[in-house]
Amino acid sequence: MARRMFLERRTYRQNRLQDAARLLPVLGLVLIFGPTFIRGEATETPPLLSGWLVYYFVVWIGLIALTAFVSRALTRSDPAGAAAPTPADAGGEEG
């Protein structure tokens, strides 16, 4: 029989948040370069520059907001960060 591996909810959530943080640059590349590759040379009329600028600005702001959300969630759920010794504790000086 195969053993079922159980992870705590906190550990599982932290692993998924780390995965999301690793995939954010890939999502950014797809959102930035995807429309350029899809559009190609198929249209007869040139695209409006204002439309592209609005699209890139929205993608840029969205990626910043998503990164801030994932970063904040990772720092809140980091069990190792809470138990890590600070440099003052590592000094070993007792008074």
N, C-alpha and C positions, 0 to 999 in steps of 0.2 A: 504494500500500500504506500502511496505517496503521502508524505507529511504535508499538512497545510501550514504554510508560514503565516503567522499573524503579526501584523505590525500595529502598534498603538495608533490611534487616530491622529495624534499630534505628529508622530514620526512620518506617517503616510502623507499627511498634509504638507509637512515641510519638504518631503521628497518631491511632491508634485509642484510645489512652488519653485523649487530649485530647477526642475525641468522647464517650467514656464520661463524662468529667468534666462535659461540657456537658449530657448527658442525665440526670444524677443528680437535678437539681431536678424535671424532668418525671416521672421515676420516683417521686419522693417525693409529688408531687401526685396521681398516679394511685393510689398505694397508700393515701394518706390519705383522699382524697375518693371514690375508686372505689366502695367498699362502700356509701357513703351513697347514691350515685346508683343503684346496682344494686338495693339493697333497696327504695328508694322507700316507698310506702304499701301494698305488696302483702300484708303479713303481718297477721294478726289479733292476735298476741301481741306485746307490747313486748319489745325486745331486752334482754338482761341487761347491765347497765352493766359488770360485772366482765369479761365477755367482750370488750367493746369496749376497755376500758382495757388489758387484756393485749395485744390486737391492736395498738393504737397504740404501746404500749411496745416491743413486738417490732419493729415497723416503724421506730420511732425509733432503737433501738439498731442495727438492721441497716443503716440509712442511714449512721449514724456510722461503723460498721465498714467499710462499702463505700467511703465517702469517704476514710477513712484509708488503705485499701489502694491506691486509685487515686492519691492524693496521694503516697504513698511511692514507688509505681512510677514516677510522673512525675518526681520529683526524682532518682531513680536513673538514669533513661534520658535525662536532659536534656543533650544534647551542648553546647548553647549556654550553659547555666549553668556548665559546667565551664571554658569558655574565656572567659567574661565577665571583664573587668577589675574589680578591686575598687576602691573609692574611694581607697585608699592608693596603688594603682598609677597612678591617673589624675592624681594631684597633680603629677607631673613633677619632684619634688625629687630631686636626686641628691646623694649625700653625699660 
